[in-house]
Amino acid sequence: MEKVLTKLTKRLDSSFYFYDLDALEEHLRYITNNKDESIKLYYACKANPLSSILKLIRNLGIGVDVASKGELTQVVASGVKSCDIISTGPSKSRGYIRTLLEHEINCVVVESIYQLKWLNEQAKELGIKARALLRVQLEWDSQEKSVLGGDEVTAFGLDEATWSTINLSEYENIEAIGFHVFQWGNILDPKRLEEVWDKTCERINTLAETMNITPEVIDLGGGLGIPYQNQDERIDFKDINAALMRLKAKHGLKKIWMELGRFAVGECGLYLSQVIDRKNVRGQEILVLDGGINHIARPALTDQAFPCRVLNQEKKSTQMREFHVHGPLCTSLDKLGIFELPKDCDYGDWLVFTQCGAYGFTESMPFFLCHNLPAEVVSYKGDVMIPRTIKTSADWVE
Ligand SMILES: Cc1ncc(COP(=O)(O)O)c(C=O)c1O
């Protein structure tokens, strides 16, 4: 692996992402081989919409969740069948809903009264019955924060009180097949996930009774974490499957859907960037990289670093020291973390960030300061391919 990466650093000479699709395939096969038939998996495209990842996911029979017209276009272009596409997201215009129906996707996750009205209206115009999941935002008595809101009020879905007032028989062209609830992201403890889902299922069953719906499906979203810190343990999907089966029996669930993002692809990706400068400022040893949050914004958004090492570490000092690693942007937000690295790390070295397959480049702020955009490289069955090469600002600035 180090040899392949070293070759790429010379060839590209600019920051890049690297995805190990063999590892991804093995991981996804493990998941699909260890899940009950009543669980249907979708991939949350927002985690990484690269076409080679989507094609691999398609070939393994995993569906895809899209959250925008752009994602829909990308997923359709990658050959995902319409019956394997669902659509979540709080911003669905009437026109977008029409497009989703014209593509005959499996199911629209309804997140507002307007979405409900427009879905019914557009389905009527097309002379069809649209399948829908109703997205519910639950109130939790917890102070914990989450990228998906947790207990905070967000734009995702509607609360139980609002859904309770809806008379679905007024929406003749909608078939409500169940509910969608997802508010907690990046949870590493299967027991904690089970607790959240247990409470969710209990409350959803009460709501279903009030609304006079017999749900065929409950979609629990994503939320399965990956370890960003060395001491954290990985989730084994067998434990998730076992937890879901317990909940299925306890709450009388028929089908369970999930849209996995981070857990599906997070571990297959690396981000590599070259050290441009080293200095000591007021006692802190600083490395400045070619790329930062313009390529990988998650550390600034979540205050959590990706794990980091130096490429070809065996050639460096065995003595380590603490470095504060910064990106190239003119904002103090552009920090990738504080790491123990060989003490002789210096300009010219490349740093390798791991666990970067999800919420990487497409979650970043690539245009600020007109730096290069990173390339995306995939390795699969012995071939190394560059589906997206480096782009300079000359490619996009007007
Ligand atoms: C509706 C929905 N489903 C699934 C996911 C994927 O979540 P995760 O990456 O935690 O699996 C997201 C992420 O934002 C989401 O918004």
The ligand as an SDF file (V2000), in Angstrom:
LIG
                    3D

 16 16  0  0  0  0  0  0  0  0999 V2000
  -31.6710   10.8040    6.2470 C   0  0  0  0  0  0  0  0  0  0  0  0
  -30.3080   10.2760    6.4840 C   0  0  0  0  0  0  0  0  0  0  0  0
  -30.1100    8.9540    6.4660 N   0  0  0  0  0  0  0  0  0  0  0  0
  -28.8790    8.4170    6.6510 C   0  0  0  0  0  0  0  0  0  0  0  0
  -27.7720    9.2180    6.8530 C   0  0  0  0  0  0  0  0  0  0  0  0
  -26.4370    8.5690    7.0260 C   0  0  0  0  0  0  0  0  0  0  0  0
  -26.0400    8.6230    8.3190 O   0  0  0  0  0  0  0  0  0  0  0  0
  -24.6940    7.8830    8.8110 P   0  0  0  0  0  0  0  0  0  0  0  0
  -23.5920    8.4140    8.0190 O   0  0  0  0  0  0  0  0  0  0  0  0
  -24.6540    8.2010   10.2490 O   0  0  0  0  0  0  0  0  0  0  0  0
  -24.9050    6.4200    8.5580 O   0  0  0  0  0  0  0  0  0  0  0  0
  -27.9380   10.6060    6.9190 C   0  0  0  0  0  0  0  0  0  0  0  0
  -26.7880   11.4770    7.1870 C   0  0  0  0  0  0  0  0  0  0  0  0
  -26.8760   12.6660    7.2980 O   0  0  0  0  0  0  0  0  0  0  0  0
  -29.2370   11.1500    6.7220 C   0  0  0  0  0  0  0  0  0  0  0  0
  -29.4350   12.4690    6.7320 O   0  0  0  0  0  0  0  0  0  0  0  0
  1  2  1  0
  2  3  1  0
  2 15  2  0
  3  4  2  0
  4  5  1  0
  5  6  1  0
  5 12  2  0
  6  7  1  0
  7  8  1  0
  8  9  2  0
  8 10  1  0
  8 11  1  0
 12 13  1  0
 12 15  1  0
 13 14  2  0
 15 16  1  0
M  END
$$$$
